[in-house]
Amino acid sequence: MPTVAVTILLEFPVRPHAENVDEVLNFDLPATAAYPGNEGTEVLSDNTRPDKLFLLTRWSTPEAYAAYAAWRQSPEGATRLNEIAAGAPTIHHFHTYLRF
């Protein structure tokens, strides 16, 4: 059976007037990008929804993402996103259906 890639879209509300958004993202996301199994990390914005940011990550396998998610729950993997988030994120999990 072929390896199934996983794409995660994390949508989170940004606090109004948060001034350290880039600082926090630049602190947290290099570790995400360097985590074993990560195949890409992007932060997306939507000009029609400036109160939201979207973190798009692609993982080689579901197990790679599960290991990353567990690490982020540990003291060693703690993030600073709570400094800029206005609420809990919404996490969408996608598995590759077709790739060209």
PyRosetta script that sets phi, psi and omega in degrees:
from pyrosetta import init, pose_from_sequence

init()
pose = pose_from_sequence("MPTVAVTILLEFPVRPHAENVDEVLNFDLPATAAYPGNEGTEVLSDNTRPDKLFLLTRWSTPEAYAAYAAWRQSPEGATRLNEIAAGAPTIHHFHTYLRF")
pose.set_psi(1, 133.2)
pose.set_omega(1, -179.2)
pose.set_phi(2, -67.5)
pose.set_psi(2, 154.3)
pose.set_omega(2, 176.4)
pose.set_phi(3, -67.0)
pose.set_psi(3, 136.4)
pose.set_omega(3, -179.0)
pose.set_phi(4, -101.1)
pose.set_psi(4, 116.8)
pose.set_omega(4, 175.9)
pose.set_phi(5, -75.5)
pose.set_psi(5, 153.6)
pose.set_omega(5, -179.3)
pose.set_phi(6, -125.8)
pose.set_psi(6, 135.4)
pose.set_omega(6, 174.0)
pose.set_phi(7, -117.1)
pose.set_psi(7, 132.4)
pose.set_omega(7, -179.6)
pose.set_phi(8, -116.5)
pose.set_psi(8, 130.3)
pose.set_omega(8, 173.8)
pose.set_phi(9, -116.3)
pose.set_psi(9, 111.4)
pose.set_omega(9, 179.0)
pose.set_phi(10, -102.6)
pose.set_psi(10, 118.6)
pose.set_omega(10, -179.0)
pose.set_phi(11, -106.8)
pose.set_psi(11, 123.9)
pose.set_omega(11, 178.0)
pose.set_phi(12, -137.4)
pose.set_psi(12, 142.4)
pose.set_omega(12, 177.6)
pose.set_phi(13, -75.3)
pose.set_psi(13, 140.2)
pose.set_omega(13, -179.8)
pose.set_phi(14, -101.2)
pose.set_psi(14, 137.4)
pose.set_omega(14, 178.4)
pose.set_phi(15, -59.9)
pose.set_psi(15, 137.7)
pose.set_omega(15, 176.2)
pose.set_phi(16, -59.5)
pose.set_psi(16, 136.9)
pose.set_omega(16, 176.5)
pose.set_phi(17, 66.1)
pose.set_psi(17, 19.0)
pose.set_omega(17, 175.5)
pose.set_phi(18, -64.5)
pose.set_psi(18, 124.8)
pose.set_omega(18, -175.4)
pose.set_phi(19, -101.0)
pose.set_psi(19, -10.3)
pose.set_omega(19, -175.4)
pose.set_phi(20, -112.3)
pose.set_psi(20, 28.5)
pose.set_omega(20, -177.4)
pose.set_phi(21, -58.9)
pose.set_psi(21, -51.9)
pose.set_omega(21, -178.7)
pose.set_phi(22, -62.5)
pose.set_psi(22, -39.6)
pose.set_omega(22, 178.9)
pose.set_phi(23, -59.4)
pose.set_psi(23, -47.1)
pose.set_omega(23, -178.8)
pose.set_phi(24, -65.5)
pose.set_psi(24, -46.1)
pose.set_omega(24, -179.6)
pose.set_phi(25, -63.5)
pose.set_psi(25, -40.7)
pose.set_omega(25, 178.0)
pose.set_phi(26, -69.8)
pose.set_psi(26, -21.8)
pose.set_omega(26, 175.0)
pose.set_phi(27, -77.6)
pose.set_psi(27, -46.5)
pose.set_omega(27, -172.5)
pose.set_phi(28, -82.5)
pose.set_psi(28, -42.1)
pose.set_omega(28, -165.3)
pose.set_phi(29, -77.8)
pose.set_psi(29, -24.1)
pose.set_omega(29, 172.7)
pose.set_phi(30, -58.8)
pose.set_psi(30, -35.9)
pose.set_omega(30, 178.0)
pose.set_phi(31, -68.2)
pose.set_psi(31, -35.9)
pose.set_omega(31, 176.2)
pose.set_phi(32, -63.9)
pose.set_psi(32, -48.6)
pose.set_omega(32, -178.1)
pose.set_phi(33, -63.0)
pose.set_psi(33, -32.0)
pose.set_omega(33, -178.0)
pose.set_phi(34, -87.3)
pose.set_psi(34, -7.6)
pose.set_omega(34, -176.0)
pose.set_phi(35, -66.7)
pose.set_psi(35, 138.2)
pose.set_omega(35, -179.8)
pose.set_phi(36, -54.2)
pose.set_psi(36, 129.9)
pose.set_omega(36, 179.2)
pose.set_phi(37, 96.3)
pose.set_psi(37, -12.7)
pose.set_omega(37, 178.6)
pose.set_phi(38, -75.5)
pose.set_psi(38, 128.1)
pose.set_omega(38, -179.5)
pose.set_phi(39, -110.4)
pose.set_psi(39, 0.7)
pose.set_omega(39, 177.6)
pose.set_phi(40, 168.7)
pose.set_psi(40, 142.0)
pose.set_omega(40, 179.8)
pose.set_phi(41, -138.4)
pose.set_psi(41, 126.8)
pose.set_omega(41, 178.8)
pose.set_phi(42, -137.8)
pose.set_psi(42, 148.7)
pose.set_omega(42, 169.9)
pose.set_phi(43, -109.6)
pose.set_psi(43, 125.2)
pose.set_omega(43, -178.5)
pose.set_phi(44, -112.4)
pose.set_psi(44, 148.2)
pose.set_omega(44, 173.9)
pose.set_phi(45, -129.3)
pose.set_psi(45, 157.5)
pose.set_omega(45, 179.1)
pose.set_phi(46, -123.6)
pose.set_psi(46, 116.2)
pose.set_omega(46, -177.2)
pose.set_phi(47, -59.2)
pose.set_psi(47, -22.6)
pose.set_omega(47, 179.1)
pose.set_phi(48, -85.4)
pose.set_psi(48, -8.2)
pose.set_omega(48, 179.7)
pose.set_phi(49, -136.0)
pose.set_psi(49, 68.8)
pose.set_omega(49, -175.6)
pose.set_phi(50, -66.6)
pose.set_psi(50, -10.7)
pose.set_omega(50, 179.3)
pose.set_phi(51, -87.5)
pose.set_psi(51, 5.7)
pose.set_omega(51, -178.9)
pose.set_phi(52, -130.1)
pose.set_psi(52, 147.6)
pose.set_omega(52, 167.5)
pose.set_phi(53, -126.2)
pose.set_psi(53, 155.0)
pose.set_omega(53, -178.1)
pose.set_phi(54, -127.3)
pose.set_psi(54, 124.7)
pose.set_omega(54, 177.4)
pose.set_phi(55, -103.3)
pose.set_psi(55, 117.5)
pose.set_omega(55, -179.2)
pose.set_phi(56, -108.2)
pose.set_psi(56, 120.1)
pose.set_omega(56, 177.1)
pose.set_phi(57, -127.3)
pose.set_psi(57, 146.8)
pose.set_omega(57, 178.4)
pose.set_phi(58, -120.7)
pose.set_psi(58, 134.2)
pose.set_omega(58, -175.4)
pose.set_phi(59, -123.2)
pose.set_psi(59, 145.0)
pose.set_omega(59, -176.8)
pose.set_phi(60, -64.9)
pose.set_psi(60, -34.1)
pose.set_omega(60, -178.7)
pose.set_phi(61, -149.1)
pose.set_psi(61, 160.7)
pose.set_omega(61, 173.6)
pose.set_phi(62, -59.4)
pose.set_psi(62, -34.7)
pose.set_omega(62, -179.9)
pose.set_phi(63, -66.2)
pose.set_psi(63, -37.3)
pose.set_omega(63, 177.7)
pose.set_phi(64, -62.7)
pose.set_psi(64, -43.6)
pose.set_omega(64, 178.2)
pose.set_phi(65, -66.4)
pose.set_psi(65, -41.0)
pose.set_omega(65, 179.8)
pose.set_phi(66, -61.1)
pose.set_psi(66, -40.6)
pose.set_omega(66, 178.3)
pose.set_phi(67, -64.9)
pose.set_psi(67, -42.5)
pose.set_omega(67, 177.4)
pose.set_phi(68, -61.7)
pose.set_psi(68, -47.6)
pose.set_omega(68, -179.1)
pose.set_phi(69, -60.4)
pose.set_psi(69, -40.3)
pose.set_omega(69, 177.4)
pose.set_phi(70, -64.9)
pose.set_psi(70, -41.1)
pose.set_omega(70, 178.8)
pose.set_phi(71, -62.9)
pose.set_psi(71, -39.6)
pose.set_omega(71, 179.5)
pose.set_phi(72, -65.9)
pose.set_psi(72, -19.9)
pose.set_omega(72, 176.8)
pose.set_phi(73, -85.4)
pose.set_psi(73, -8.9)
pose.set_omega(73, -178.7)
pose.set_phi(74, -90.6)
pose.set_psi(74, 161.6)
pose.set_omega(74, 176.8)
pose.set_phi(75, -58.2)
pose.set_psi(75, -35.2)
pose.set_omega(75, -179.5)
pose.set_phi(76, -68.0)
pose.set_psi(76, -28.7)
pose.set_omega(76, -177.1)
pose.set_phi(77, -102.2)
pose.set_psi(77, 8.5)
pose.set_omega(77, -177.5)
pose.set_phi(78, -57.1)
pose.set_psi(78, 141.0)
pose.set_omega(78, 180.0)
pose.set_phi(79, -106.8)
pose.set_psi(79, 174.1)
pose.set_omega(79, 175.8)
pose.set_phi(80, -106.6)
pose.set_psi(80, 11.7)
pose.set_omega(80, -176.6)
pose.set_phi(81, -58.2)
pose.set_psi(81, -28.3)
pose.set_omega(81, 179.6)
pose.set_phi(82, -62.5)
pose.set_psi(82, -18.9)
pose.set_omega(82, 177.4)
pose.set_phi(83, -69.2)
pose.set_psi(83, -25.8)
pose.set_omega(83, -175.5)
pose.set_phi(84, -119.4)
pose.set_psi(84, -14.0)
pose.set_omega(84, -177.4)
pose.set_phi(85, -80.7)
pose.set_psi(85, 137.7)
pose.set_omega(85, 179.0)
pose.set_phi(86, -93.7)
pose.set_psi(86, 1.6)
pose.set_omega(86, -179.5)
pose.set_phi(87, 178.4)
pose.set_psi(87, -175.8)
pose.set_omega(87, -178.5)
pose.set_phi(88, -70.1)
pose.set_psi(88, 145.0)
pose.set_omega(88, 177.7)
pose.set_phi(89, -77.2)
pose.set_psi(89, 159.6)
pose.set_omega(89, 169.3)
pose.set_phi(90, -106.8)
pose.set_psi(90, 128.2)
pose.set_omega(90, -176.9)
pose.set_phi(91, -113.3)
pose.set_psi(91, 125.0)
pose.set_omega(91, 177.7)
pose.set_phi(92, -110.1)
pose.set_psi(92, 130.7)
pose.set_omega(92, 179.0)
pose.set_phi(93, -107.5)
pose.set_psi(93, 130.2)
pose.set_omega(93, 177.9)
pose.set_phi(94, -128.0)
pose.set_psi(94, 141.8)
pose.set_omega(94, 172.7)
pose.set_phi(95, -112.4)
pose.set_psi(95, 143.2)
pose.set_omega(95, -179.5)
pose.set_phi(96, -62.6)
pose.set_psi(96, 126.7)
pose.set_omega(96, 177.5)
pose.set_phi(97, -94.9)
pose.set_psi(97, -50.0)
pose.set_omega(97, 175.5)
pose.set_phi(98, -140.4)
pose.set_psi(98, 147.6)
pose.set_omega(98, 174.9)
pose.set_phi(99, -135.9)
pose.set_psi(99, 134.8)
pose.set_omega(99, -179.3)
pose.set_phi(100, -118.4)
pose.dump_pdb("model.pdb")
